[in-house]
Amino acid sequence: MSELRELYQTVILDHNNSPRNFGNVENATGRAAGHNPLCGDQIEVSVRVVDGVVKDLRFEGSGCAISTASASIMTQAVKDKPLENAFALFERFHQLVTTSSEQAIDSEALGKLAVFGGVREFPVRVKCATLPWHTLKNALEGTSDVAKTE
Ligand code: ZN
């Protein structure tokens, strides 16, 4: 298990040091801001949904390593996914970080998101990991889908 934990830490540090999809989506169809007062994490997520697919999503803000890495990996996991898959991932991620740590992690279904399984052992950190996802959900739910051009 310790090797696995080391791998997880490497992934989180990597995404914290060089966050993917950092910035602001041009012609965004939705955006939302999130704040985790427990830790001080601030995040803004902008999305561009076209024909029910999350074509682009980016995040900005400042937060701890867990929230930044979670946002970064989230953008990679959700990009180019249909909305229903994005919401399904939200549910899966939420379940992952809030279930008992004795429960096995379905790393096949979760992909890279599985690295956040370790967060379950640090309840204070769960909000850091879920903040980007809640913010994304708000941005997607407030989305005005771009009209089809045909
Ligand atoms: Zn945090």
Backbone and ligand atoms as CSV (ligand in chain L), in Angstrom:
chain,resi,resn,atom,element,x,y,z
A,1,MET,N,N,0.829,-1.204,0.000
A,1,MET,CA,C,0.000,0.000,0.000
A,1,MET,C,C,0.864,1.256,0.000
A,2,SER,N,N,2.060,1.202,0.617
A,2,SER,CA,C,2.856,2.424,0.719
A,2,SER,C,C,3.386,2.852,-0.650
A,3,GLU,N,N,3.648,1.848,-1.511
A,3,GLU,CA,C,4.096,2.197,-2.865
A,3,GLU,C,C,2.993,2.937,-3.604
A,4,LEU,N,N,1.773,2.436,-3.394
A,4,LEU,CA,C,0.624,3.048,-4.033
A,4,LEU,C,C,0.477,4.488,-3.530
A,5,ARG,N,N,0.652,4.653,-2.242
A,5,ARG,CA,C,0.503,5.987,-1.661
A,5,ARG,C,C,1.551,6.944,-2.221
A,6,GLU,N,N,2.745,6.421,-2.427
A,6,GLU,CA,C,3.805,7.246,-2.992
A,6,GLU,C,C,3.445,7.699,-4.407
A,7,LEU,N,N,2.879,6.752,-5.148
A,7,LEU,CA,C,2.439,7.068,-6.515
A,7,LEU,C,C,1.384,8.173,-6.471
A,8,TYR,N,N,0.441,8.017,-5.541
A,8,TYR,CA,C,-0.617,9.022,-5.417
A,8,TYR,C,C,-0.023,10.388,-5.132
A,9,GLN,N,N,0.922,10.419,-4.201
A,9,GLN,CA,C,1.514,11.706,-3.845
A,9,GLN,C,C,2.243,12.331,-5.023
A,10,THR,N,N,2.905,11.482,-5.805
A,10,THR,CA,C,3.614,11.991,-6.974
A,10,THR,C,C,2.647,12.635,-7.957
A,11,VAL,N,N,1.520,11.971,-8.182
A,11,VAL,CA,C,0.535,12.499,-9.122
A,11,VAL,C,C,-0.022,13.829,-8.619
A,12,ILE,N,N,-0.339,13.885,-7.329
A,12,ILE,CA,C,-0.913,15.113,-6.763
A,12,ILE,C,C,0.089,16.256,-6.830
A,13,LEU,N,N,1.339,15.972,-6.486
A,13,LEU,CA,C,2.367,17.019,-6.539
A,13,LEU,C,C,2.582,17.504,-7.965
A,14,ASP,N,N,2.582,16.579,-8.897
A,14,ASP,CA,C,2.778,16.936,-10.305
A,14,ASP,C,C,1.687,17.899,-10.768
A,15,HIS,N,N,0.447,17.579,-10.449
A,15,HIS,CA,C,-0.662,18.432,-10.899
A,15,HIS,C,C,-0.701,19.749,-10.141
A,16,ASN,N,N,-0.212,19.733,-8.901
A,16,ASN,CA,C,-0.165,20.987,-8.154
A,16,ASN,C,C,0.927,21.895,-8.721
A,17,ASN,N,N,2.044,21.310,-9.102
A,17,ASN,CA,C,3.161,22.103,-9.627
A,17,ASN,C,C,2.879,22.637,-11.027
A,18,SER,N,N,2.233,21.835,-11.848
A,18,SER,CA,C,1.891,22.325,-13.186
A,18,SER,C,C,0.448,21.964,-13.514
A,19,PRO,N,N,-0.471,22.762,-13.006
A,19,PRO,CA,C,-1.903,22.477,-13.199
A,19,PRO,C,C,-2.280,22.482,-14.674
A,20,ARG,N,N,-3.106,21.484,-15.082
A,20,ARG,CA,C,-3.579,21.414,-16.453
A,20,ARG,C,C,-4.861,22.244,-16.575
A,21,ASN,N,N,-5.057,22.800,-17.774
A,21,ASN,CA,C,-6.277,23.552,-18.064
A,21,ASN,C,C,-6.501,24.691,-17.070
A,22,PHE,N,N,-5.420,25.365,-16.720
A,22,PHE,CA,C,-5.524,26.508,-15.833
A,22,PHE,C,C,-5.870,27.737,-16.666
A,23,GLY,N,N,-6.828,28.525,-16.216
A,23,GLY,CA,C,-7.186,29.737,-16.940
A,23,GLY,C,C,-8.682,29.865,-17.104
A,24,ASN,N,N,-9.062,30.537,-18.172
A,24,ASN,CA,C,-10.425,30.952,-18.372
A,24,ASN,C,C,-10.884,30.486,-19.752
A,25,VAL,N,N,-12.034,29.846,-19.844
A,25,VAL,CA,C,-12.544,29.406,-21.143
A,25,VAL,C,C,-13.121,30.603,-21.897
A,26,GLU,N,N,-12.689,30.762,-23.128
A,26,GLU,CA,C,-13.271,31.815,-23.970
A,26,GLU,C,C,-14.658,31.376,-24.429
A,27,ASN,N,N,-15.564,32.323,-24.545
A,27,ASN,CA,C,-16.944,32.014,-24.941
A,27,ASN,C,C,-17.544,30.956,-24.020
A,28,ALA,N,N,-17.329,31.116,-22.724
A,28,ALA,CA,C,-17.850,30.143,-21.762
A,28,ALA,C,C,-19.367,30.153,-21.780
A,29,THR,N,N,-19.962,28.953,-21.599
A,29,THR,CA,C,-21.414,28.866,-21.514
A,29,THR,C,C,-21.860,28.839,-20.061
A,30,GLY,N,N,-20.934,28.641,-19.159
A,30,GLY,CA,C,-21.272,28.640,-17.745
A,30,GLY,C,C,-20.034,28.861,-16.907
A,31,ARG,N,N,-20.215,29.447,-15.754
A,31,ARG,CA,C,-19.092,29.578,-14.832
A,31,ARG,C,C,-19.620,29.637,-13.409
A,32,ALA,N,N,-18.760,29.282,-12.468
A,32,ALA,CA,C,-19.153,29.308,-11.067
A,32,ALA,C,C,-17.911,29.491,-10.221
A,33,ALA,N,N,-18.117,30.036,-9.046
A,33,ALA,CA,C,-17.022,30.226,-8.111
A,33,ALA,C,C,-17.259,29.368,-6.880
A,34,GLY,N,N,-16.186,28.896,-6.289
A,34,GLY,CA,C,-16.298,28.081,-5.089
A,34,GLY,C,C,-15.289,28.532,-4.052
A,35,HIS,N,N,-15.635,28.313,-2.801
A,35,HIS,CA,C,-14.783,28.758,-1.708
A,35,HIS,C,C,-14.885,27.742,-0.586
A,36,ASN,N,N,-13.740,27.337,-0.096
A,36,ASN,CA,C,-13.703,26.418,1.039
A,36,ASN,C,C,-13.077,27.142,2.223
A,37,PRO,N,N,-13.921,27.720,3.082
A,37,PRO,CA,C,-13.389,28.557,4.172
A,37,PRO,C,C,-12.542,27.771,5.163
A,38,LEU,N,N,-12.759,26.454,5.255
A,38,LEU,CA,C,-11.975,25.640,6.185
A,38,LEU,C,C,-10.491,25.714,5.885
A,39,CYS,N,N,-10.173,25.819,4.590
A,39,CYS,CA,C,-8.774,25.755,4.176
A,39,CYS,C,C,-8.332,27.046,3.492
A,40,GLY,N,N,-9.311,27.788,2.967
A,40,GLY,CA,C,-8.979,29.016,2.250
A,40,GLY,C,C,-8.887,28.836,0.745
A,41,ASP,N,N,-9.293,27.661,0.254
A,41,ASP,CA,C,-9.241,27.413,-1.190
A,41,ASP,C,C,-10.280,28.268,-1.915
A,42,GLN,N,N,-9.856,28.904,-2.994
A,42,GLN,CA,C,-10.753,29.692,-3.846
A,42,GLN,C,C,-10.611,29.160,-5.256
A,43,ILE,N,N,-11.728,28.997,-5.945
A,43,ILE,CA,C,-11.640,28.464,-7.296
A,43,ILE,C,C,-12.751,29.038,-8.155
A,44,GLU,N,N,-12.445,29.224,-9.425
A,44,GLU,CA,C,-13.467,29.588,-10.382
A,44,GLU,C,C,-13.349,28.620,-11.551
A,45,VAL,N,N,-14.480,28.064,-11.953
A,45,VAL,CA,C,-14.495,27.106,-13.051
A,45,VAL,C,C,-15.338,27.683,-14.180
A,46,SER,N,N,-14.785,27.672,-15.390
A,46,SER,CA,C,-15.569,28.087,-16.549
A,46,SER,C,C,-15.666,26.907,-17.509
A,47,VAL,N,N,-16.825,26.774,-18.155
A,47,VAL,CA,C,-17.078,25.628,-19.030
A,47,VAL,C,C,-17.656,26.098,-20.359
A,48,ARG,N,N,-17.420,25.305,-21.357
A,48,ARG,CA,C,-18.061,25.541,-22.649
A,48,ARG,C,C,-18.710,24.233,-23.082
A,49,VAL,N,N,-20.035,24.232,-23.069
A,49,VAL,CA,C,-20.800,23.038,-23.416
A,49,VAL,C,C,-21.410,23.247,-24.797
A,50,VAL,N,N,-21.144,22.319,-25.695
A,50,VAL,CA,C,-21.693,22.394,-27.053
A,50,VAL,C,C,-22.388,21.080,-27.366
A,51,ASP,N,N,-23.655,21.162,-27.740
A,51,ASP,CA,C,-24.428,19.959,-28.069
A,51,ASP,C,C,-24.360,18.912,-26.960
A,52,GLY,N,N,-24.428,19.363,-25.718
A,52,GLY,CA,C,-24.454,18.433,-24.594
A,52,GLY,C,C,-23.118,17.810,-24.248
A,53,VAL,N,N,-22.036,18.346,-24.832
A,53,VAL,CA,C,-20.702,17.815,-24.531
A,53,VAL,C,C,-19.849,18.933,-23.921
A,54,VAL,N,N,-19.104,18.578,-22.879
A,54,VAL,CA,C,-18.224,19.559,-22.233
A,54,VAL,C,C,-16.975,19.713,-23.104
A,55,LYS,N,N,-17.024,20.648,-24.025
A,55,LYS,CA,C,-15.926,20.793,-24.985
A,55,LYS,C,C,-14.684,21.383,-24.336
A,56,ASP,N,N,-14.878,22.258,-23.371
A,56,ASP,CA,C,-13.730,22.874,-22.723
A,56,ASP,C,C,-14.098,23.239,-21.289
A,57,LEU,N,N,-13.139,23.096,-20.389
A,57,LEU,CA,C,-13.344,23.572,-19.022
A,57,LEU,C,C,-11.984,23.949,-18.444
A,58,ARG,N,N,-11.978,25.022,-17.692
A,58,ARG,CA,C,-10.739,25.505,-17.087
A,58,ARG,C,C,-11.021,26.012,-15.690
A,59,PHE,N,N,-9.954,26.109,-14.921
A,59,PHE,CA,C,-10.135,26.628,-13.570
A,59,PHE,C,C,-9.061,27.652,-13.246
A,60,GLU,N,N,-9.426,28.546,-12.350
A,60,GLU,CA,C,-8.508,29.554,-11.852
A,60,GLU,C,C,-8.664,29.619,-10.351
A,61,GLY,N,N,-7.728,30.264,-9.702
A,61,GLY,CA,C,-7.861,30.462,-8.272
A,61,GLY,C,C,-6.617,30.042,-7.548
A,62,SER,N,N,-6.718,30.056,-6.245
A,62,SER,CA,C,-5.579,29.638,-5.443
A,62,SER,C,C,-6.078,28.741,-4.333
A,63,GLY,N,N,-5.354,27.691,-4.126
A,63,GLY,CA,C,-5.764,26.757,-3.090
A,63,GLY,C,C,-4.594,25.873,-2.695
A,64,CYS,N,N,-4.876,24.939,-1.801
A,64,CYS,CA,C,-3.825,24.031,-1.347
A,64,CYS,C,C,-3.539,23.008,-2.455
A,65,ALA,N,N,-2.542,22.174,-2.224
A,65,ALA,CA,C,-2.124,21.192,-3.233
A,65,ALA,C,C,-3.261,20.247,-3.586
A,66,ILE,N,N,-4.036,19.839,-2.587
A,66,ILE,CA,C,-5.121,18.879,-2.850
A,66,ILE,C,C,-6.185,19.498,-3.746
A,67,SER,N,N,-6.591,20.718,-3.448
A,67,SER,CA,C,-7.666,21.322,-4.252
A,67,SER,C,C,-7.171,21.648,-5.656
A,68,THR,N,N,-5.945,22.112,-5.777
A,68,THR,CA,C,-5.407,22.434,-7.096
A,68,THR,C,C,-5.251,21.170,-7.937
A,69,ALA,N,N,-4.702,20.118,-7.352
A,69,ALA,CA,C,-4.521,18.871,-8.089
A,69,ALA,C,C,-5.869,18.261,-8.438
A,70,SER,N,N,-6.826,18.361,-7.532
A,70,SER,CA,C,-8.146,17.813,-7.794
A,70,SER,C,C,-8.790,18.538,-8.971
A,71,ALA,N,N,-8.669,19.861,-9.006
A,71,ALA,CA,C,-9.232,20.637,-10.111
A,71,ALA,C,C,-8.547,20.276,-11.419
A,72,SER,N,N,-7.240,20.147,-11.377
A,72,SER,CA,C,-6.472,19.852,-12.579
A,72,SER,C,C,-6.850,18.495,-13.165
A,73,ILE,N,N,-6.901,17.481,-12.304
A,73,ILE,CA,C,-7.245,16.130,-12.768
A,73,ILE,C,C,-8.710,16.077,-13.199
A,74,MET,N,N,-9.548,16.837,-12.508
A,74,MET,CA,C,-10.965,16.904,-12.882
A,74,MET,C,C,-11.141,17.433,-14.309
A,75,THR,N,N,-10.399,18.488,-14.657
A,75,THR,CA,C,-10.565,19.055,-15.998
A,75,THR,C,C,-10.178,18.035,-17.058
A,76,GLN,N,N,-9.136,17.244,-16.763
A,76,GLN,CA,C,-8.725,16.225,-17.728
A,76,GLN,C,C,-9.766,15.120,-17.840
A,77,ALA,N,N,-10.359,14.769,-16.693
A,77,ALA,CA,C,-11.310,13.654,-16.682
A,77,ALA,C,C,-12.611,14.021,-17.389
A,78,VAL,N,N,-12.990,15.294,-17.329
A,78,VAL,CA,C,-14.314,15.698,-17.807
A,78,VAL,C,C,-14.291,16.229,-19.236
A,79,LYS,N,N,-13.135,16.691,-19.680
A,79,LYS,CA,C,-13.057,17.312,-21.000
A,79,LYS,C,C,-13.520,16.347,-22.091
A,80,ASP,N,N,-14.355,16.864,-22.988
A,80,ASP,CA,C,-14.888,16.108,-24.124
A,80,ASP,C,C,-15.866,15.005,-23.718
A,81,LYS,N,N,-16.360,15.068,-22.477
A,81,LYS,CA,C,-17.342,14.075,-22.021
A,81,LYS,C,C,-18.748,14.669,-22.144
A,82,PRO,N,N,-19.729,13.824,-22.487
A,82,PRO,CA,C,-21.116,14.281,-22.444
A,82,PRO,C,C,-21.483,14.697,-21.017
A,83,LEU,N,N,-22.452,15.605,-20.910
A,83,LEU,CA,C,-22.856,16.115,-19.599
A,83,LEU,C,C,-23.182,14.999,-18.614
A,84,GLU,N,N,-23.925,13.976,-19.081
A,84,GLU,CA,C,-24.340,12.937,-18.130
A,84,GLU,C,C,-23.132,12.179,-17.581
A,85,ASN,N,N,-22.087,12.032,-18.394
A,85,ASN,CA,C,-20.871,11.393,-17.888
A,85,ASN,C,C,-20.169,12.280,-16.866
A,86,ALA,N,N,-20.198,13.589,-17.113
A,86,ALA,CA,C,-19.583,14.518,-16.174
A,86,ALA,C,C,-20.273,14.449,-14.820
A,87,PHE,N,N,-21.613,14.408,-14.829
A,87,PHE,CA,C,-22.347,14.322,-13.565
A,87,PHE,C,C,-22.120,12.967,-12.895
A,88,ALA,N,N,-22.002,11.919,-13.707
A,88,ALA,CA,C,-21.741,10.592,-13.151
A,88,ALA,C,C,-20.367,10.555,-12.477
A,89,LEU,N,N,-19.384,11.209,-13.089
A,89,LEU,CA,C,-18.050,11.276,-12.496
A,89,LEU,C,C,-18.084,12.045,-11.178
A,90,PHE,N,N,-18.865,13.117,-11.164
A,90,PHE,CA,C,-19.036,13.885,-9.921
A,90,PHE,C,C,-19.505,12.965,-8.799
A,91,GLU,N,N,-20.561,12.164,-9.088
A,91,GLU,CA,C,-21.115,11.256,-8.079
A,91,GLU,C,C,-20.075,10.238,-7.631
A,92,ARG,N,N,-19.352,9.697,-8.609
A,92,ARG,CA,C,-18.363,8.660,-8.318
A,92,ARG,C,C,-17.238,9.220,-7.447
A,93,PHE,N,N,-16.807,10.420,-7.802
A,93,PHE,CA,C,-15.731,11.047,-7.046
A,93,PHE,C,C,-16.191,11.349,-5.625
A,94,HIS,N,N,-17.402,11.863,-5.511
A,94,HIS,CA,C,-17.942,12.199,-4.207
A,94,HIS,C,C,-18.018,10.961,-3.322
A,95,GLN,N,N,-18.454,9.858,-3.937
A,95,GLN,CA,C,-18.537,8.601,-3.211
A,95,GLN,C,C,-17.154,8.145,-2.758
A,96,LEU,N,N,-16.196,8.264,-3.670
A,96,LEU,CA,C,-14.825,7.826,-3.383
A,96,LEU,C,C,-14.272,8.500,-2.135
A,97,VAL,N,N,-14.417,9.805,-2.029
A,97,VAL,CA,C,-13.768,10.523,-0.926
A,97,VAL,C,C,-14.607,10.555,0.340
A,98,THR,N,N,-15.872,10.060,0.270
A,98,THR,CA,C,-16.685,10.116,1.481
A,98,THR,C,C,-17.017,8.734,2.054
A,99,THR,N,N,-16.649,7.650,1.348
A,99,THR,CA,C,-16.924,6.336,1.922
A,99,THR,C,C,-15.798,5.931,2.870
A,100,SER,N,N,-16.063,4.911,3.660
A,100,SER,CA,C,-15.072,4.414,4.603
A,100,SER,C,C,-13.794,4.011,3.867
A,101,SER,N,N,-12.664,4.251,4.500
A,101,SER,CA,C,-11.391,3.956,3.842
A,101,SER,C,C,-11.138,2.457,3.748
A,102,GLU,N,N,-12.020,1.654,4.406
A,102,GLU,CA,C,-11.862,0.205,4.264
A,102,GLU,C,C,-12.444,-0.290,2.948
A,103,GLN,N,N,-13.308,0.495,2.387
A,103,GLN,CA,C,-13.928,0.117,1.124
A,103,GLN,C,C,-12.890,0.155,0.000
A,104,ALA,N,N,-12.879,-0.884,-0.810
A,104,ALA,CA,C,-11.912,-0.951,-1.902
A,104,ALA,C,C,-12.206,0.125,-2.945
A,105,ILE,N,N,-11.150,0.588,-3.583
A,105,ILE,CA,C,-11.292,1.618,-4.607
A,105,ILE,C,C,-11.385,0.958,-5.978
A,106,ASP,N,N,-12.396,1.344,-6.713
A,106,ASP,CA,C,-12.547,0.830,-8.076
A,106,ASP,C,C,-11.707,1.702,-9.012
A,107,SER,N,N,-10.406,1.415,-9.018
A,107,SER,CA,C,-9.505,2.326,-9.732
A,107,SER,C,C,-9.684,2.220,-11.242
A,108,GLU,N,N,-10.290,1.114,-11.678
A,108,GLU,CA,C,-10.505,0.977,-13.111
A,108,GLU,C,C,-11.560,1.979,-13.593
A,109,ALA,N,N,-12.630,2.092,-12.820
A,109,ALA,CA,C,-13.700,3.017,-13.198
A,109,ALA,C,C,-13.282,4.464,-12.962
A,110,LEU,N,N,-12.404,4.668,-12.006
A,110,LEU,CA,C,-12.066,6.043,-11.614
A,110,LEU,C,C,-10.872,6.601,-12.362
A,111,GLY,N,N,-10.033,5.735,-12.893
A,111,GLY,CA,C,-8.840,6.219,-13.559
A,111,GLY,C,C,-7.967,7.010,-12.606
A,112,LYS,N,N,-7.474,8.137,-13.077
A,112,LYS,CA,C,-6.566,8.959,-12.284
A,112,LYS,C,C,-7.215,9.522,-11.030
A,113,LEU,N,N,-8.544,9.619,-11.071
A,113,LEU,CA,C,-9.245,10.182,-9.910
A,113,LEU,C,C,-9.014,9.343,-8.667
A,114,ALA,N,N,-8.654,8.065,-8.862
A,114,ALA,CA,C,-8.452,7.151,-7.743
A,114,ALA,C,C,-7.377,7.638,-6.786
A,115,VAL,N,N,-6.492,8.507,-7.248
A,115,VAL,CA,C,-5.420,8.973,-6.358
A,115,VAL,C,C,-5.988,9.708,-5.143
A,116,PHE,N,N,-7.247,10.168,-5.261
A,116,PHE,CA,C,-7.829,10.908,-4.145
A,116,PHE,C,C,-8.450,9.997,-3.089
A,117,GLY,N,N,-8.358,8.679,-3.321
A,117,GLY,CA,C,-8.824,7.735,-2.310
A,117,GLY,C,C,-8.132,7.956,-0.978
A,118,GLY,N,N,-6.862,8.376,-1.025
A,118,GLY,CA,C,-6.096,8.610,0.200
A,118,GLY,C,C,-6.649,9.745,1.044
A,119,VAL,N,N,-7.416,10.618,0.407
A,119,VAL,CA,C,-7.972,11.776,1.109
A,119,VAL,C,C,-8.955,11.340,2.200
A,120,ARG,N,N,-9.547,10.139,2.010
A,120,ARG,CA,C,-10.530,9.659,2.979
A,120,ARG,C,C,-9.959,9.578,4.388
A,121,GLU,N,N,-8.646,9.399,4.456
A,121,GLU,CA,C,-8.028,9.279,5.782
A,121,GLU,C,C,-7.848,10.637,6.448
A,122,PHE,N,N,-8.105,11.700,5.715
A,122,PHE,CA,C,-7.953,13.046,6.268
A,122,PHE,C,C,-9.240,13.837,6.031
A,123,PRO,N,N,-10.240,13.624,6.923
A,123,PRO,CA,C,-11.574,14.216,6.709
A,123,PRO,C,C,-11.517,15.716,6.421
A,124,VAL,N,N,-10.566,16.421,7.023
A,124,VAL,CA,C,-10.467,17.859,6.817
A,124,VAL,C,C,-10.156,18.187,5.363
A,125,ARG,N,N,-9.497,17.235,4.690
A,125,ARG,CA,C,-9.085,17.464,3.308
A,125,ARG,C,C,-10.154,17.121,2.276
A,126,VAL,N,N,-11.211,16.451,2.734
A,126,VAL,CA,C,-12.239,16.009,1.779
A,126,VAL,C,C,-12.849,17.211,1.067
A,127,LYS,N,N,-13.065,18.302,1.818
A,127,LYS,CA,C,-13.669,19.491,1.209
A,127,LYS,C,C,-12.730,20.120,0.170
A,128,CYS,N,N,-11.433,20.011,0.403
A,128,CYS,CA,C,-10.459,20.532,-0.569
A,128,CYS,C,C,-10.593,19.774,-1.890
A,129,ALA,N,N,-10.756,18.458,-1.782
A,129,ALA,CA,C,-10.821,17.613,-2.982
A,129,ALA,C,C,-12.144,17.776,-3.710
A,130,THR,N,N,-13.232,17.998,-2.962
A,130,THR,CA,C,-14.545,18.055,-3.607
A,130,THR,C,C,-14.913,19.463,-4.067
A,131,LEU,N,N,-14.229,20.483,-3.563
A,131,LEU,CA,C,-14.572,21.866,-3.945
A,131,LEU,C,C,-14.605,22.081,-5.465
A,132,PRO,N,N,-13.567,21.652,-6.196
A,132,PRO,CA,C,-13.612,21.871,-7.652
A,132,PRO,C,C,-14.813,21.186,-8.300
A,133,TRP,N,N,-15.176,20.017,-7.795
A,133,TRP,CA,C,-16.283,19.260,-8.391
A,133,TRP,C,C,-17.616,19.946,-8.142
A,134,HIS,N,N,-17.811,20.435,-6.923
A,134,HIS,CA,C,-19.052,21.156,-6.644
A,134,HIS,C,C,-19.139,22.418,-7.499
A,135,THR,N,N,-18.010,23.072,-7.665
A,135,THR,CA,C,-17.990,24.295,-8.463
A,135,THR,C,C,-18.291,23.976,-9.925
A,136,LEU,N,N,-17.702,22.886,-10.411
A,136,LEU,CA,C,-17.979,22.453,-11.782
A,136,LEU,C,C,-19.459,22.147,-11.971
A,137,LYS,N,N,-20.029,21.429,-11.002
A,137,LYS,CA,C,-21.442,21.059,-11.096
A,137,LYS,C,C,-22.298,22.316,-11.211
A,138,ASN,N,N,-21.997,23.321,-10.397
A,138,ASN,CA,C,-22.755,24.574,-10.472
A,138,ASN,C,C,-22.580,25.235,-11.831
A,139,ALA,N,N,-21.366,25.215,-12.348
A,139,ALA,CA,C,-21.108,25.839,-13.652
A,139,ALA,C,C,-21.882,25.106,-14.744
A,140,LEU,N,N,-21.934,23.771,-14.645
A,140,LEU,CA,C,-22.632,22.985,-15.663
A,140,LEU,C,C,-24.142,23.147,-15.548
A,141,GLU,N,N,-24.646,23.213,-14.314
A,141,GLU,CA,C,-26.091,23.328,-14.135
A,141,GLU,C,C,-26.583,24.705,-14.564
A,142,GLY,N,N,-25.697,25.709,-14.491
A,142,GLY,CA,C,-26.095,27.055,-14.918
A,142,GLY,C,C,-25.813,27.293,-16.389
A,143,THR,N,N,-25.381,26.219,-17.049
A,143,THR,CA,C,-24.962,26.377,-18.436
A,143,THR,C,C,-26.131,26.633,-19.376
A,144,SER,N,N,-25.913,27.580,-20.266
A,144,SER,CA,C,-26.863,27.747,-21.370
A,144,SER,C,C,-26.195,27.119,-22.584
A,145,ASP,N,N,-26.717,25.993,-22.961
A,145,ASP,CA,C,-26.073,25.236,-24.037
A,145,ASP,C,C,-26.007,26.065,-25.320
A,146,VAL,N,N,-24.887,25.963,-25.992
A,146,VAL,CA,C,-24.713,26.716,-27.239
A,146,VAL,C,C,-25.622,26.116,-28.310
A,147,ALA,N,N,-26.306,26.976,-28.978
A,147,ALA,CA,C,-27.244,26.505,-29.999
A,147,ALA,C,C,-26.499,25.815,-31.115
A,148,LYS,N,N,-27.150,24.833,-31.728
A,148,LYS,CA,C,-26.563,24.158,-32.876
A,148,LYS,C,C,-26.504,25.110,-34.062
A,149,THR,N,N,-25.500,24.937,-34.871
A,149,THR,CA,C,-25.311,25.879,-35.963
A,149,THR,C,C,-25.901,25.389,-37.276
A,150,GLU,N,N,-26.347,24.125,-37.281
A,150,GLU,CA,C,-26.846,23.638,-38.571
A,150,GLU,C,C,-28.241,24.154,-38.865
L,1,ZN,ZN,ZN,-7.494,23.001,0.735
